[in-house]
Amino acid sequence: MLELRGIRKRYGGGSDGASPATEVLRGISLRIEAGEFVAIVGSSGSGKSTLMHLLGCLDRPSEGSYLICGQDVAGFDADQLAWLRREAFGFVFQGYHLIATETARENVEVPAIYAGQPTAARQARAEALLTQLGLAGRSGHRPGQLSGGQQQRVSIARALMNGGRIILADEPTGALDSRSGAEVMTLLSGLAAAGHTVILITHDRGIAAQARRVIEIRDGLVISDSASARHAAPEAADANPPAQGANDAAQLL
């Protein structure tokens, strides 16, 4: 479903040549199938977060091709990229990125507001997601009234609000205690079992080992991929989630 071909990413480097460019990714090629639970592991500075930004269409590569369901992202316009980020991807971050003045339910609703969903429908879905993730009765609490683990559950619910067929989780347990971290990993594993594609970015090998596939990145290169030992990726649990919208991007997922 997601395929990278010879991806390179450089930052800096002026046209006058006075400041050399820094190459963060140096030729990444890999394929991630629908329904996989993948961990991308590497130390600080390895390029793993840059890779996540490219996978989530938050940035573009300097060279190489990124294909989603066979379609090259380079050909997408701004509206198509926005659709993918809003409807296909769900993002979970170490720092939660919740709006401090909004309730848990209101935070979960944010992606649906951008998608133009009716008020009653999005409120009902937000409540249902919070209940599903063990936060029944907490929907009216603001982030400051919730524990770190509860805040991360809110962010996962937000990632699922518009479907979240592909979950990109960047160090989702990094700010949590061991118990809360284990609970979040159980949630992510459950989402993968339900057919979501889960891509976990982490520096922690113990966390990465809980995924079904582990890709190690170092100095901007993939140095190991556990899928190569299996010679095949897991079958997609749900490779064709419902399409939404009229443009081409809406037909991809």
Buried (B, 14 or more C-beta within 10 A) or exposed (E): BBBBBEBBBBEEBEEEEEEEEEBBBBBBEBBBBBBBBBBBBBEEEBBBBBBBBBBBBBBEBBBBBBBBBEBEBEEBEEEBBBBBBBBBBBBBBBEBEBEEEBBBBBBBBBBBEBBEBEEEEBBEBBBEBBBBBEBEEBBEBBBEEBEBBBBBBBBBBBBBBBBBBBBBBBBBBBBBEEEBBBBBBEBBBEBBEEBBBBBBBBBBEEBBEBBBBBBBBBBBBBEEBBBEEEEEBBEBBEBEBEEBBEEBBBEBB
